[in-house]
Amino acid sequence: MGALRETLEFYRHEMGAGGAAASIEKILDRTEASLEREEGERLRPVVNASGIILHTGLGRAVLPKRAVQALSLLDRCCNLQLDLETGRRGKRNYITERLLCRITGAEAAMVVTNNAAATLLILTVFSRGREVIVSRGQLIEIGGSFRLPDCIHQSGAIMREVGTTNKTHLRDYENAMTPETAILFRCNPSNYRIVGFTKSVSTRDLATIKNREPWSVFNSDLIVVDDLGCGALIDLTQYGLPKEPTVQDSLSAGADLVCFSGDKLIGGPQAGIIVGRVDLIRQLKKHPLTRMLRVGKLTDMALQETLRLFLEPDVLVRENPTLRMLSTSASSLRRKALTLKKNVDRWWCGFGGNTPIEIEVVKSHSAAGGGSLPDTAIDTWALAVISSSCASERISYFLRRHEPPVIGRIESERVLLDMRTLLPGEEKIVADALVAVAERIVSESEKESP
């Protein structure tokens, strides 16, 4: 009814401006278009053929089926904050925190809305009105123009930059220390790399400063915070990917607190995770800001089930879509691309062999995305789609308007549909979408013909 009222109001305005009265057909057509537009703007599943595994625009990590199945059970009440044994108020996120400790070896853990929130909370609780020392080469900016210096300022801390853009030494931190220094902050540049003539200070070396005089006397509450950003829980080099510092590495190196994302290399829901010393986690949980940044039952359940997979190494890669996409071999993707092209080619018989689009299997590169593994081009295979009568931007538009939408990328005037980011069974959707695009091009061509 809302769409119909909106249409009638439009035509009343037109008539008031001297326009002619609209026909019933015009009113119905405009109302239908309005309904389609409203339906098209809702959140709904799409096919990610972009080759970007953690595509921020597409919701980043695809949740494991276990997590989705667990969420489907939340059409009733759950024991989010109830101790079933005593019947009294329980601890929120208790099981998830235990899993994090078990996987990482941390003394304690907590979960907030995202990693930016985790960073803000840590800085607010431990360095408000005091100094935070951070390397100039680690003053990151992430998506949405979130900048670490702004976060430090918002927390009420005083930022002390040390080193240069490309080189920071341990002595730079030591020379900047004062009795007012509260945090030695290390930030993993997970969405960019500085290469060449460079030097950075490891977490392990930063941790040694706390035990040296005079800092061990004047700064007895000094802590080392490691913001890992994407936050790997397993060694990615076993899949031929670059070494990404793991949470376990950071803790064993002496970091007092480590924060990272739940929806990047872990492959879970959007969340910020903090692990580390139990006394520090207790202080964080007592701060009023924690209440404002806590997660609800949906995030808790999805993260819990995602983390459980890390306790089952035999099935982890198979059942965690993010890790599966990252580790799938290029040769298997080539076979998938060839099979998909063969299936699409069968449809061209209906066009008498004169198809409006051409499809080629090509070698290309995928990306991790989501601020993860920024300098890593992952070998992949894709379908390259081109048409002599339709621009690549128009083909891409038709694919996005398919139901469900298919999201590719444009390179060298061709639309690429990357096999790496397709989920099992989505090849059929892509094939149907390509046939629909071909039919759309033919239809538009016929309309334009005299």
KASULUR-V141244 format. One record per helix or strand of 2 or more residues. SS is the DSSP state (h for helix, s for strand). FROM is the first residue (numbers start at 1). TO is the last residue. Records with the same first field share a line. If there is no record, write none. Layout:
BEGIN
SS = FROM-TO, FROM-TO
END
This chain:
BEGIN
h = 2-16, 24-40, 56-58, 65-71, 94-104, 115-127, 136-138, 143-145, 148-155, 170-176, 203-209, 215-218, 236-239, 247-252, 278-286, 288-293, 297-311, 313-319, 321-327, 330-351, 392-400, 426-448
s = 47-48, 108-112, 131-135, 141-142, 146-147, 158-162, 181-187, 223-229, 257-261, 272-276, 358-367, 378-386, 406-407, 409-411, 414-418
END
